[in-house]
Amino acid sequence: MPTIHRHLQKVKNALGYLHRGDFSGLWRRLTWYRREQTHGKLQRRFSNENVNAWGILCTPHTRFIANAISERLLVHGIEAEISEGDVGVFERDFYVVLCAQMFKKLPPPDRRVVFQLEQSVSSRWFTPEYIRVLDESFAVIEYSMANLKFLAEKGIKYPKVHYIPIGAVKSFERFNEEKEYDFIFYGDNISSERRKKFISELRKKYNVKVCSNVFGEELYSIIRKSKVVINIHYYRGAILEMPRISESISLGVPVLSEGTRDQCEYPELEGAVRFFEEDSVESMMSVAADMLRNLETINETLPRALHSSADRFTFMIDRFLTAIGAVPASRILDASLYVHKSSQFLALSLPETIDRRKAVSAVLPEQFEIFDGIRNGIGWIGCGSSFSSIGRYALKNNMEFMVVIEDDVKLPKDFYSILKEILDYLSKREEDWDIFSGLMSDLDGAPNIISSEEFGGRTYITIDSMSSTVFNVYNKSALHRLSCWNPMDIDPTTNTIDRYLAGKPGLRVIVTLPFIVGHLEEAESTLWGISNNKYAPEISRTELKIEAAFAEWLAKLG
């Protein structure tokens, strides 16, 4: 019966679009349904016990990344064979291809994921043929947020694109070797004049080892014999070369890197990587001297950065595997979510929806940490998984409450002071509440008013319903409820995260009128494939429903 109900609801929704003459909205919705169906087919394919053999195609330069992916796949019981160079026959069930433009022959599009490793600051590799390869592939992995906007402009965007920032690997051998070199540079130093210039200056004062076309254990042995790895960009204005940096700190060697516009995307590197100003030889020499003077301290802080980088990398790989259905949706909930700094204030955002990420980053209150939400081919299951993971994270860290905003929230200018007032009030209420909701939409029926109270010039109304997660404060009781959400229940009529929470007996939700926050109407829903402007009238109607119910409740009190 639930399946029949869902089909009838889809027909009703389609007729609604036709009635409004919203043909573009109908097309987006139908496209979304097709993606959900494709995801379902892929999940069934991965659930087949015979489909557990993957291939990873890489170049010698990217073997580190291939090994890291293979290692993580094995944790999930997926065998992965790594091949350097071209393969004649593609016998494996699924392939990850690193540097796809370097191969003469690629696996079939529906059996390959391309790990995109080029820099958008140079158009050398982004040929029409390469863009076609990306577009035709089942999925694309991108390692840099700086590239996401560029790819989206080329039509390679969410939900096809998956963000996996390259990170360190804990399993690398980091035994100490006697240091023979102050610095090592490895990579192409012949065809880049700017690299030659920096290395030449560094060699005037320090013992610098330069390696070209050296790979594997031979290279790793040299890196271990170096005090510091020097990273100089091939291009001016380049993005951070995370493969080299991750490889180096995995071996226990700190990095001196030229600064980039995107280095702030990797806060986990603090303690292992020092940056000098882009294009500045003087800055490089100054920071180099400081690093060598404080090498003992840096080597003490490096392990913490290494573990943080590795934790982020493995979480994002698991996030990708969950999104494509290669591992069950429940698996990622059993692991710890990755947040750079422990916080009771989280902003839930998908980095692949780059415009929404930039919008929330621009207004993010100081105490909030961004959580890269869990993805699923069925959007609302990804959303539910994210909130369930947040609930588990909060309970594991003994938090009494959690404040969560989503990246399509529209915050008032004085949000920080308003939030402080709200938390002051909630602390006074102690355990007598489950959720504070800053905005509601599409509330079924009139809410039941339980109580009201004046505090700090606001009226706080307690009701027994909820219908939005754009900005909520979750008490410990709600966090327990979130932690028990089941991602394997695929009935959206009862198991979307807000409906699941609303089904809790005796639910106590606190709201104020007008609502505290707004909703960015120009954003597009990542759950349903529709424009957010559809929600504006629903939010207004819900506000009026609560206001009318409250007025009636007050009248009855006399």
C-alpha positions in Angstrom: 0.0 0.0 0.0 2.7 2.6 0.8 4.2 2.0 -2.8 0.7 2.6 -4.4 0.3 5.7 -2.3 3.7 7.0 -3.4 2.8 6.5 -7.1 -0.5 8.2 -6.7 1.2 11.1 -5.0 3.6 11.4 -7.9 0.7 11.6 -10.3 -1.0 14.2 -8.2 2.2 16.3 -8.1 2.7 16.0 -11.9 -0.9 17.2 -12.5 -0.2 20.1 -10.1 2.7 21.2 -12.3 0.6 21.0 -15.4 -2.2 22.9 -13.8 0.2 25.7 -12.9 1.8 25.6 -16.3 5.2 25.0 -14.7 6.6 22.8 -17.4 10.3 23.5 -16.4 9.5 22.5 -12.9 7.8 19.3 -14.1 10.9 18.5 -16.2 13.2 18.9 -13.2 11.0 16.7 -11.1 10.8 14.0 -13.7 14.6 14.1 -14.1 14.9 13.7 -10.4 12.6 10.6 -10.4 14.7 9.1 -13.1 17.9 9.6 -11.1 16.2 7.9 -8.1 15.3 4.9 -10.3 18.8 4.7 -11.7 20.2 4.8 -8.1 17.8 2.0 -7.1 19.0 -0.2 -10.0 22.7 0.5 -9.1 22.0 -0.4 -5.5 20.5 -3.7 -6.5 23.5 -4.3 -8.7 26.0 -3.6 -5.9 23.9 -5.8 -3.5 24.5 -8.8 -5.8 27.2 -10.8 -4.0 29.0 -11.5 -7.3 29.5 -7.7 -7.8 32.4 -7.0 -5.5 35.4 -6.7 -7.7 36.7 -3.2 -8.7 39.5 -2.0 -10.8 41.5 1.2 -10.2 43.4 2.7 -13.2 46.2 5.1 -12.3 49.4 6.6 -13.4 52.7 6.3 -11.4 52.1 9.9 -10.2 48.7 8.9 -8.7 49.6 5.5 -7.2 49.3 7.0 -3.7 45.7 7.9 -4.2 44.9 4.6 -5.9 46.4 2.8 -2.8 44.4 4.9 -0.4 41.1 4.2 -2.3 41.9 0.4 -2.5 42.7 0.3 1.2 39.3 1.9 2.1 37.4 -0.3 -0.4 38.9 -3.4 1.3 37.5 -2.2 4.7 34.1 -2.6 3.1 34.8 -6.0 1.7 35.4 -4.7 -1.9 38.4 -6.2 -3.7 40.2 -3.7 -5.9 42.9 -4.4 -8.4 45.3 -1.5 -9.2 46.6 -1.1 -12.7 49.2 1.4 -13.8 48.7 2.3 -17.5 46.3 1.0 -20.1 44.3 -2.2 -19.7 43.3 -4.4 -22.7 40.1 -5.9 -21.4 37.9 -4.5 -18.7 36.8 -7.6 -16.7 36.1 -5.9 -13.4 32.6 -5.0 -12.3 33.4 -1.3 -11.7 36.3 1.0 -12.2 37.8 4.2 -10.7 40.0 6.0 -13.2 42.6 8.5 -12.1 43.8 11.0 -14.8 41.4 9.6 -17.4 42.9 11.8 -20.1 46.2 9.8 -19.9 44.6 6.5 -21.0 44.0 5.4 -24.6 41.1 3.2 -23.7 38.6 3.6 -20.8 36.1 1.3 -19.2 32.5 1.5 -20.3 30.8 4.8 -19.1 28.2 3.0 -16.9 31.0 1.0 -15.1 33.5 3.9 -14.5 34.0 6.7 -12.1 36.5 9.3 -13.1 38.6 10.9 -10.4 39.3 14.4 -11.8 42.8 15.6 -10.8 43.5 18.5 -13.1 43.5 22.2 -12.2 41.0 24.5 -13.7 43.5 27.3 -13.7 44.9 25.7 -16.9 42.7 24.7 -19.8 45.4 22.4 -21.2 43.6 19.2 -20.2 40.0 20.4 -20.3 39.5 19.7 -23.9 36.0 18.9 -25.4 37.0 15.3 -25.5 37.9 15.2 -21.8 34.7 17.1 -20.8 32.7 14.4 -22.9 34.5 11.6 -20.9 33.5 13.3 -17.7 29.9 13.8 -18.8 29.4 10.3 -20.0 30.9 8.6 -16.9 28.6 7.2 -14.3 30.1 9.7 -11.7 32.9 12.2 -11.4 35.0 12.6 -8.2 36.5 16.1 -7.7 39.3 16.7 -5.2 39.1 20.6 -5.0 36.2 22.8 -4.3 37.9 25.5 -6.4 37.3 23.2 -9.4 33.6 22.5 -8.6 32.3 25.9 -10.0 34.4 25.5 -13.2 33.0 22.0 -13.8 29.5 23.1 -13.1 29.8 25.7 -15.8 30.8 22.9 -18.2 27.7 21.0 -17.2 29.5 18.5 -14.9 27.7 19.2 -11.6 25.7 17.8 -8.7 24.5 15.1 -8.5 27.0 13.6 -10.9 30.0 15.1 -9.1 31.2 13.9 -5.7 33.7 15.9 -3.6 36.6 13.9 -2.1 39.4 16.1 -0.8 42.6 14.0 -0.9 44.0 13.4 2.5 46.7 11.5 4.4 46.8 7.7 5.0 47.5 6.4 8.5 48.9 3.0 7.3 52.0 4.4 5.7 55.3 3.5 7.4 56.7 6.5 9.1 59.9 5.1 10.7 62.6 7.7 11.2 65.6 7.7 8.8 68.7 9.8 9.3 68.1 13.1 7.6 70.3 13.8 4.6 68.5 16.7 3.1 67.0 19.9 4.4 64.4 19.9 1.6 63.2 17.7 -1.1 61.2 18.7 -4.2 59.7 16.0 -6.3 57.7 16.4 -9.5 58.2 18.3 -12.8 60.9 20.9 -12.2 62.2 21.0 -15.8 59.3 22.5 -17.7 58.3 25.1 -15.1 60.4 28.2 -15.0 58.9 29.4 -11.8 59.7 26.2 -10.0 63.3 26.4 -11.2 63.6 29.9 -9.8 62.3 29.0 -6.3 64.5 25.9 -6.1 67.5 27.8 -7.3 67.1 30.3 -4.5 66.5 27.6 -1.9 69.7 25.8 -2.9 71.8 28.9 -2.2 71.3 28.3 1.5 70.1 24.7 2.0 70.7 21.2 0.9 67.9 20.5 -1.5 67.2 17.2 -3.2 65.3 17.3 -6.5 63.6 14.2 -7.8 62.0 13.7 -11.2 60.4 10.5 -12.5 61.1 8.7 -9.2 58.1 6.8 -7.7 57.1 4.3 -5.2 59.4 3.1 -2.4 62.5 4.6 -4.0 60.8 8.0 -3.7 59.5 7.4 -0.2 62.9 6.5 1.1 64.3 9.8 -0.2 61.3 11.7 1.3 61.9 10.1 4.7 65.5 11.2 4.6 64.4 14.8 4.2 63.5 17.2 6.9 60.9 19.1 4.9 59.1 18.6 1.5 58.9 21.8 -0.5 55.8 22.3 -2.7 56.0 24.9 -5.4 53.2 25.4 -7.9 53.6 24.7 -11.6 51.1 27.5 -12.4 50.7 31.0 -10.9 47.4 31.1 -9.1 47.3 27.3 -8.8 45.1 25.4 -6.3 46.7 23.4 -3.6 48.5 20.2 -4.7 47.0 17.9 -2.2 48.3 14.6 -3.6 51.9 15.7 -2.9 51.1 17.2 0.5 49.0 14.2 1.6 51.7 11.7 0.5 54.4 13.7 2.4 52.6 14.0 5.7 51.6 10.3 5.5 55.3 9.5 5.5 55.7 11.8 8.6 57.5 14.6 6.8 56.2 18.2 7.1 55.6 20.4 4.1 56.6 24.0 3.2 54.1 25.0 0.5 53.5 28.0 -1.6 50.2 29.6 -0.6 47.0 29.3 -2.6 43.5 30.9 -2.6 42.0 27.5 -1.5 44.3 26.6 1.3 41.6 27.6 3.8 39.7 24.5 2.6 42.1 22.3 4.4 42.2 23.4 8.1 43.2 19.9 9.0 46.7 20.5 7.7 47.5 22.9 10.5 50.5 21.7 12.4 51.9 19.7 9.4 52.1 22.3 6.6 53.4 25.9 6.6 52.6 28.3 3.8 54.6 31.1 2.3 53.2 33.9 0.2 52.5 33.1 -3.5 55.2 34.3 -5.9 57.5 35.5 -3.0 61.0 34.0 -2.8 61.6 36.2 0.2 58.6 34.8 2.1 59.7 31.2 1.1 63.2 31.8 2.6 61.8 33.3 5.8 59.3 30.5 6.4 61.9 27.9 5.5 64.3 29.2 8.1 61.6 29.3 10.7 60.5 25.7 9.9 64.0 24.3 10.3 64.5 26.2 13.6 61.2 24.8 14.9 61.3 21.4 13.3 61.1 19.5 16.6 57.8 21.3 17.5 56.4 20.7 14.0 57.2 17.0 14.2 55.3 16.8 17.4 52.2 18.5 15.9 52.3 16.6 12.6 50.7 13.3 13.9 47.5 15.2 15.0 47.2 16.8 11.5 47.9 13.5 9.8 45.1 11.8 11.7 42.7 14.6 11.1 43.5 14.6 7.4 43.1 10.8 7.2 39.8 10.9 9.1 38.4 13.4 6.7 39.6 11.5 3.6 38.1 8.1 4.8 34.8 9.8 5.8 34.5 11.4 2.3 35.3 8.1 0.5 32.6 6.4 2.6 30.3 9.3 1.8 30.9 8.6 -1.9 30.4 4.9 -1.6 27.2 5.5 0.3 25.9 8.0 -2.3 26.3 5.5 -5.2 24.9 2.6 -3.3 28.2 0.6 -3.1 27.8 0.2 0.6 24.5 0.2 2.6 23.1 3.5 3.8 23.3 2.3 7.4 27.1 1.6 7.2 28.2 5.2 7.3 26.1 5.9 10.4 28.1 3.4 12.4 31.3 5.4 11.8 32.1 8.9 13.2 31.1 11.9 11.1 34.0 14.3 10.2 33.9 17.8 11.7 37.2 19.7 11.9 36.5 21.1 15.3 34.1 19.6 17.8 31.1 21.9 18.1 27.4 22.1 19.2 26.8 24.4 16.3 26.7 22.8 12.8 25.9 24.1 9.3 24.7 21.2 7.1 25.8 21.6 3.5 26.7 19.6 0.4 30.0 20.9 -1.0 29.0 19.7 -4.5 26.2 22.3 -4.5 28.8 24.9 -4.7 26.6 28.0 -5.0 24.7 27.0 -1.8 28.0 26.2 0.0 29.5 29.7 -0.9 26.3 31.4 0.2 26.3 29.8 3.7 30.1 30.2 4.1 29.7 34.0 3.5 27.3 34.4 6.4 28.3 31.5 8.7 28.3 32.6 12.3 31.7 32.4 14.0 30.9 29.4 16.2 29.4 27.2 13.5 31.4 24.4 11.8 30.3 23.1 8.4 29.4 19.4 8.1 29.6 17.9 4.6 26.2 16.2 4.6 25.8 12.5 3.8 24.6 11.8 0.3 22.2 9.2 -1.1 20.7 8.6 -4.6 17.4 9.2 -2.8 17.9 12.8 -1.5 15.7 12.7 1.6 17.5 9.5 2.8 20.8 11.4 2.5 19.2 14.2 4.5 17.9 11.8 7.2 21.3 10.1 7.3 23.0 13.4 7.9 20.7 14.3 10.9 20.9 10.8 12.3 24.7 11.0 12.1 24.6 14.4 13.9 22.4 12.9 16.6 24.9 10.1 17.2 27.9 12.5 17.1 26.2 14.7 19.7 25.4 11.9 22.1 28.9 10.3 21.7 30.4 13.7 22.7 28.0 14.1 25.7 26.3 17.2 24.2 23.1 18.3 25.8 21.8 20.0 22.7 22.8 20.7 19.1 22.1 23.7 16.9 21.8 22.9 13.2 21.3 25.3 10.2 21.0 24.2 6.6 22.8 26.0 3.8 19.6 27.4 2.3 18.8 29.3 5.5 18.3 33.0 5.4 19.7 34.4 8.6 18.7 37.7 10.1 21.5 40.3 10.6 21.3 40.0 14.4 21.2 36.2 14.3 24.0 35.8 16.9 22.2 37.9 19.5 18.9 36.2 18.7 20.4 32.7 19.1 21.9 33.7 22.4 18.4 34.8 23.6 16.9 31.5 22.4 19.5 29.4 24.1 19.1 31.4 27.4 15.4 30.6 27.2 15.8 27.0 26.4 18.3 26.5 29.3 15.6 27.9 31.6 13.1 25.3 30.2 15.6 22.5 31.0 14.2 19.1 29.8 10.7 20.3 29.1 11.1 20.5 25.3 12.4 18.4 22.3 13.0 20.9 19.5 13.2 24.6 18.9 12.2 25.4 15.3 13.2 28.6 13.7 11.0 28.0 10.6 8.3 25.7 9.5 6.7 24.8 6.2 3.8 22.5 5.1 2.4 21.8 8.5 -0.3 19.2 8.3 -3.5 20.6 9.9 -3.7 23.0 12.8 -1.1 22.5 15.5 -2.1 21.7 19.1 -1.0 24.5 21.4 0.5 23.1 24.6 1.7 26.3 26.3 3.2 29.8 25.8 5.6 32.0 27.7 7.1 35.5 27.4 10.8 35.8 27.6 13.1 38.7 26.6 10.3 40.4 24.6 9.4 37.2 22.6 6.5 34.9 22.9 7.6 31.2 22.9 4.8 28.9 21.8 5.0 25.1 22.5 3.2 22.9 20.0 3.1 19.2 19.2 4.1 19.4 15.5 7.1 20.1 13.3 7.8 20.3 9.6 11.3 21.7 8.8 15.0 21.3 9.5 16.2 24.7 8.1 17.1 25.9 11.6 16.5 23.9 14.7 17.9 23.4 18.1 17.7 19.7 19.2 17.4 18.8 22.9 18.9 15.5 24.1 15.6 13.8 23.8 15.4 14.7 20.1 19.1 13.7 19.6 18.3 10.2 20.9 15.4 10.1 18.4 17.6 11.2 15.5 20.2 8.6 16.4 17.6 5.8 16.0 16.4 6.9 12.5 16.5 3.9 10.1 17.9 4.7 6.6 16.6 1.4 5.3 13.0 2.5 5.6 12.4 4.1 2.2 8.8 5.3 2.8 8.8 9.1 2.4 5.3 9.4 3.8 6.6 8.5 7.3 10.4 8.5 7.3 11.6 11.8 5.9 13.5 13.2 8.9 10.9 15.9 9.9 8.0 13.4 9.6 9.9 10.9 11.6 10.5 13.4 14.3 6.9 14.6 14.2 5.8 11.0 14.8 7.3 11.0 18.2 4.5 10.7 20.9 4.2 13.7 23.1 6.5 15.8 20.9 7.2 19.3 22.3 8.3 21.9 19.7 8.9 25.5 20.5 8.4 28.2 17.9 8.2 32.0 17.9 6.1 34.3 15.6 7.2 35.5 13.3 9.7 32.8 12.4 13.3 33.5 13.4 14.9 32.7 10.0 13.9 32.8 6.3 14.5 30.4 3.4 16.6 31.2 0.3 14.1 31.0 -2.4 16.7 31.3 -5.2 18.2 28.0 -4.1 17.2 24.6 -5.6 16.2 21.8 -3.3 18.8 19.0 -3.1 16.1 16.6 -1.8 13.3 16.8 -4.4 14.8 18.5 -7.5 12.5 21.6 -7.2 13.0 25.3 -6.7 12.9 26.5 -3.1 10.4 29.2 -4.2 7.7 26.5 -4.0 8.1 26.6 -0.2 7.5 30.3 0.3 3.7 30.1 0.2 3.8 27.0 2.4 5.9 28.8 5.0 3.4 31.7 5.0 0.4 29.4 5.4 2.1 27.5 8.2 2.9 30.8 10.1 -0.8 31.8 9.7 -1.9 28.4 10.9 0.1 28.6 14.1 -0.9 32.2 14.6 -4.6 31.3 14.3 -4.3 28.3 16.6 -2.5 30.4 19.2 -5.2 33.1 19.0 -7.9 30.5 19.5 -6.0 29.0 22.4 -5.6 32.3 24.1 -9.3 33.1 23.6 -10.2 29.8 25.3 -8.0 30.7 28.3 -10.1 33.8 28.6 
